Amino acid sequence: MALPLRVTLSPERLDVVPGDAPTVAVTVTNTSDVVEHYVIDPLGLPEGWQARVEPEVTKLRPGETGTASITFGVRREPPAPAVSQVLGVLVRSRYREDVSCCEELPLTVAPVDRVALRIEPEVASGGRSAWYAVDVTNTGNTPVRLRLTATDPERRVLAQFQPPTVDLPTGTTVRALLTVKAPVPWNREKQRTLNIEAVGVGVAGQIRASFVQRPRFASRLTRVAGLAGGVLVLAAAVVVAALIARPGPSATPPTTPVAGADTGPSSGGNPVPAPSATAPAATPTAPTVTPTVAATPDVTSAAPSRPRDIDLTRPPGVSEGFVPSDAFREQGILLSGKPDPDGPPECATATATAVRVDGSGNRFLTAARPDGTGVCDFVPVQIRFVEPAASVEIRLGGSGERRLEVVYRDLSRTVEDDLTAEDDGRRGGIDYVVVRGLPADLTPVPPPAALQRLQFTPLPR
């Protein structure tokens, strides 16, 4: 029995990439002898797809032809999975269940091979070696196998990953530990640039990091040696001065009469007496000088570091608005926003910081997107220390619950609810901290970090 309708599709197949919005024209001909109201239903859509049909109902008299359209929404981020399957386009009568027709629509979603890398810390310091944690995320729509490498322009760094290769299903993240070693510089700090890559078949991702090496002869020892040398030079100068001032042999010539010399008038008068040879001329006595040697400082103990108190709401040269990441470098810190990998996609670029002022005139520093200081301010704020810190204390403004995430130089971590942290050097010092707002029960969006002051003490070197 002939169907009471005829359906054609244009195009007859779909080849799309994530982010596309393809449209399929559905042409329906009413071959029955009654007026029909047709409804079109897309079937078998992949997960995350959307479809919009216009018009919702196609009304056709007997023998009449009409066209409706289906617009598909293919997710861009994260990319829709790469698939090859067949969709169904069902055209059915709204009032008669026995009147329907289903056409097949072959579909192919192109593969997207893409990976993202994240490294902690971005700058590591040490002597011969340093350690990093590298997070590798498959942001594409197909599984990948990646080989991890790290190189430097001078080819002086030996790098080792554990594990050296990773297998990543779609949307997953794997952490690898990177150990780097390089010859230690003699008397100057050396900064080496690392190019870290994850390479697979048709896919590659890369990121840069820095390895700052302390010299064999640290500047502190050089200063102590210079001070000790200065003390020795001063002591030598005092001793030499004392030796010069010490009295020497008398320079007075002998006064014994010389044979043949004229001793008086030739008329036989009394001779002129010669000065006595036994009575030396009066010679001033030089005062006794006792050399004074300055005390040699104790070079075996490190001088204690002084706490530093920084007003984060008043960066140098900035009254309000965006704050350069190195605005407080002279005080020993670097600032940045730290978006969560699983956070809102629109806030993935919120790596800036800004100073804002609320309605009461209170100033605070928080994260920001480069295109707006009031956008994504709930993103956590990261404070990285140029040199390892022994203690940290954060003071905040505003309301809401916040916590302090602490990362040490040995890559260990702690979470502190009282916004303070300490390390006696057993973990290598505090590398950086992250201030994170915690959402309340009735408020899914966390509060801004709202930093106001930072007090920290550098780890004694």
Secondary structure, DSSP 8 states (H G I E B T S, - for coil): ---SEEEEEESSSEEE-TT---EEEEEEEE-SSS-EEEEEEEES--TT-EEEEESSEEEE-TT-EEEEEEEEE--TTTT----EEEEEEEEEESS-TT-EEEEEEEEEE-----EEEEEE-SEEEESSEEEEEEEEEE-SSS-EEEEEEEE-TTS--EEEEESSEEEE-TT-EEEEEEEEE----SSS-EEEEEEEEEEETTEEEEEEEEEEE--SS-HHHHHHHHHHHHHHHHHHHHHHHHHHHS------------TT---S-TT---------TTS-------------------TTS------EEEETTS-TT-SSEEE-TTTTGGGTEEEEE---TTS-GGGTT--EEEEEE-TTS-EEEEEEBTTBTTSSTTS-EEEEEEEEEEEEEEEE-SSSEEEEEEEETTS-EEEETTSEEE--STT-SEEEEEEEEE-BTTB-S-----EEEEEEEE---
